[in-house]
Amino acid sequence: MIGEKLRDIRNSKNLSLGAVELATGISDSRLSKIERGITEHPSLDDISTLLKFYEIPLVSFLCKEGYCEKVDSPLKNLELLNNFEIEHIQDEIDFILKEKGLNNGV
C-alpha cells in the first residue's frame, strides 16, 4: 500500500507529520489518513509533493509499487534519476533537436 510506504519513508527520515506539513503544505491530518490507508487513492499531486520533499524520484517509487509497465527503451534506468536530473536530460535533448531544426515547438 502506498500509504504504508510513504509512512516508512517519513519515519526513516525521522520526520514528524508536522514537519512534513510545514515543508509541503499537506496537512498532518491528510497525511495521516494517506499513511493509514483511510485515503485509499491519494492524489498524484500529494504523492509527487511528498516524494519531492523526501528526495525520491516519482517514477522510481511508482515502478517499485507496480504502477509501471516494463518498456524497452534505449535509455536505461531513468527511474533512478531525480526530477532535476531528468529535466537536465530533457533540456539536452531539446537543445540537440533545436540544433537539428527539429524543435517541434520547443
SVG drawing of the C-alpha trace seen along z (x, -y; Angstrom):
<svg xmlns="http://www.w3.org/2000/svg" viewBox="-10 -26 33 31">
<polyline fill="none" stroke="black" stroke-width="0.4" points="0.0,0.0 1.3,-3.4 0.4,-5.0 2.4,-2.5 5.4,-3.1 5.1,-6.8 5.0,-6.4 8.0,-4.1 9.9,-6.8 8.9,-9.6 9.8,-7.5 13.2,-6.5 14.0,-10.2 12.9,-10.8 10.3,-13.4 7.1,-14.1 3.7,-14.7 4.0,-18.4 7.5,-18.8 6.2,-17.3 3.2,-19.6 5.4,-22.7 7.6,-21.7 4.9,-20.5 1.7,-22.2 -0.1,-18.8 -1.9,-18.9 -0.8,-16.4 -4.3,-15.1 -4.5,-14.5 -1.0,-12.8 -2.0,-10.7 -5.1,-9.5 -3.0,-8.7 -0.4,-6.8 -3.1,-4.8 -4.9,-3.9 -8.0,-5.8 -7.4,-7.8 -7.1,-4.7 -6.2,-6.6 -4.2,-9.7 -3.9,-12.2 -0.8,-12.1 -0.2,-15.7 0.1,-14.7 2.3,-11.7 4.5,-13.8 4.8,-16.6 5.8,-14.2 8.3,-12.3 9.9,-15.5 10.3,-16.6 11.7,-13.1 14.0,-13.4 12.7,-10.2 12.1,-10.1 8.4,-9.7 8.8,-7.2 11.1,-5.0 8.6,-5.0 5.6,-4.2 7.5,-1.5 8.5,0.2 4.8,0.1 3.9,1.9 2.3,-1.0 4.7,-0.9 4.9,1.4 8.4,2.5 9.0,0.6 12.0,1.3 13.8,-2.0 17.3,-2.9 17.5,-4.9 18.0,-2.7 17.4,-3.3 15.7,-6.6 13.6,-5.7 16.7,-6.0 17.1,-9.7 15.6,-12.6 13.4,-15.2 16.3,-17.7 18.4,-15.2 15.6,-14.2 14.8,-17.8 18.5,-18.3 18.5,-15.4 15.3,-16.7 17.0,-20.1 19.9,-18.5 17.5,-16.6 15.6,-19.8 18.9,-21.5 20.0,-18.8 16.6,-18.8 16.7,-22.6 20.2,-22.4 19.0,-19.8 16.0,-22.0 13.6,-19.6 12.5,-21.7 8.8,-20.6 7.6,-23.7 10.4,-23.7"/>
</svg>
